[in-house]
Amino acid sequence: MTDRPDVSSLGFETRAVHAGSGADPVTGAVTTPISLATTFKQDGVGRPRGYEYARSGNPSRASLEANLASLEGGAHGFAFASGLAAEDAVLRLLAPGDHVILPNDTYGGTYRLVARVHQPKGLDFDTVDLVDPHALDRAWRPATRMVWIETPTNPYLRVIDVRAVATAARSRGAIVVVDNTFATPWLQRPLELGAHLVVHSTTKYLGGHSDVVGGFVATDDDQLAEAVAFLQNAVGAVPGPLDCYLVQRGLKTLAVRMERQCANALAVVDLLCGHAAVAQVFHPSLVNHPGHAVARRQMRGFGAMVSFSLRGGEPAAIAVCEATRLFTLAESLGAVESLIEHPARMTHASVAGSSNAVGTDLVRLSVGLETVADLLDDLRQALDVAVADR
Ligand SMILES: Cc1ncc(COP(=O)(O)O)c(C=O)c1O
């Protein structure tokens, strides 16, 4: 057991550092120890001291769960082995015959999970443009039980009005889920905007260092929390203690990382908007971005993901991806190092040919923490390659 100060009413950064953790009363260790035990001594038959068996709960996971739930403003938090494991637990709340509405450019893995794992077992779904406030009405069916929001979307960074969609969906009795991976609770808190459940790939900004795969579900709803807790234990897609420790370590610096990464992204957007090789830049900071006003309202900043299309189409997009030296050509996002990728052939290859297919002229950047001038120099020389090749 640790000596945990009550920080629940204190600021975001304070909770990021202290919520769920505290100096160990035995050793004085100031970080939550990584607790590897799989089973825990009981004081008598059926009288555990708090933990029984590590899949059901352990000190490392409990510490992370309390911390991230606090950052999302939720009473309950559940850590999973990956973002998709967290999403799977949420989708298992539904029954065969139920209908779920998803954004039409949701993360490819979410689409695959719904279309190839849950649909064959009887779940029905439609993908719609949730940026359009009337899309929900058109897609609604008597069997609609869940509305899935991802905002900003991946990879086009479109912005969905969480409060508007959540209000409409709640009034019809559906569960509202928000994938908050791209924004993080530092930029956007969906539970405050009306969502029932927040899901995360903690692999991204929350872990923040490209060294841990994880997922999370947060909620304020006691009944949903009970159902997710049951699934977490019954299905068992739980993270190990070291993974929990790494995600929680990432959370401690989330605010400062996000602040700087968002600032670096603005400088990148500025460069892209002025370069001859670029056809269009997708970032909510741009005043001509259709979601700019909503982003201003529901987010603290505009995020550090930036997508852009190339005048030279797919060959130019691939040339840029292969010409950067600091931006590493790799999937994933949200960590300290800047990444570049070609969504149509990489992260979104699984949705090629579907209604969620991504333009082959598109490049996606995850802007990291390197010196911003170095990032700009690197991008400029890569874009110049694309112009020269035309
Ligand atoms: C928005 C979003 N949600 C969920 C996931 C899935 O997370 P994981 O890879 O941790 O399973 C990803 C992964 O890229 C993602 O980008």
The ligand as a MOL file (V3000), in Angstrom:
LIG
                    3D

  0  0  0     0  0            999 V3000
M  V30 BEGIN CTAB
M  V30 COUNTS 16 16 0 0 0
M  V30 BEGIN ATOM
M  V30 1 C -6.9200 6.5560 -32.9750 0
M  V30 2 C -6.4530 5.1810 -32.6310 0
M  V30 3 N -7.2380 4.4010 -31.8710 0
M  V30 4 C -6.8570 3.1500 -31.5230 0
M  V30 5 C -5.6620 2.6200 -31.9590 0
M  V30 6 C -5.3030 1.2010 -31.5900 0
M  V30 7 O -4.3660 1.1850 -30.5590 0
M  V30 8 P -3.2690 0.0260 -30.3350 0
M  V30 9 O -2.3520 0.0410 -31.4900 0
M  V30 10 O -2.6320 0.4060 -29.0400 0
M  V30 11 O -4.0260 -1.2670 -30.2390 0
M  V30 12 C -4.8090 3.3980 -32.7410 0
M  V30 13 C -3.5240 2.8430 -33.2060 0
M  V30 14 O -2.8710 3.3850 -34.0810 0
M  V30 15 C -5.2310 4.7150 -33.0900 0
M  V30 16 O -4.4640 5.5070 -33.8700 0
M  V30 END ATOM
M  V30 BEGIN BOND
M  V30 1 1 1 2
M  V30 2 1 2 3
M  V30 3 2 2 15
M  V30 4 2 3 4
M  V30 5 1 4 5
M  V30 6 1 5 6
M  V30 7 2 5 12
M  V30 8 1 6 7
M  V30 9 1 7 8
M  V30 10 2 8 9
M  V30 11 1 8 10
M  V30 12 1 8 11
M  V30 13 1 12 13
M  V30 14 1 12 15
M  V30 15 2 13 14
M  V30 16 1 15 16
M  V30 END BOND
M  V30 END CTAB
M  END
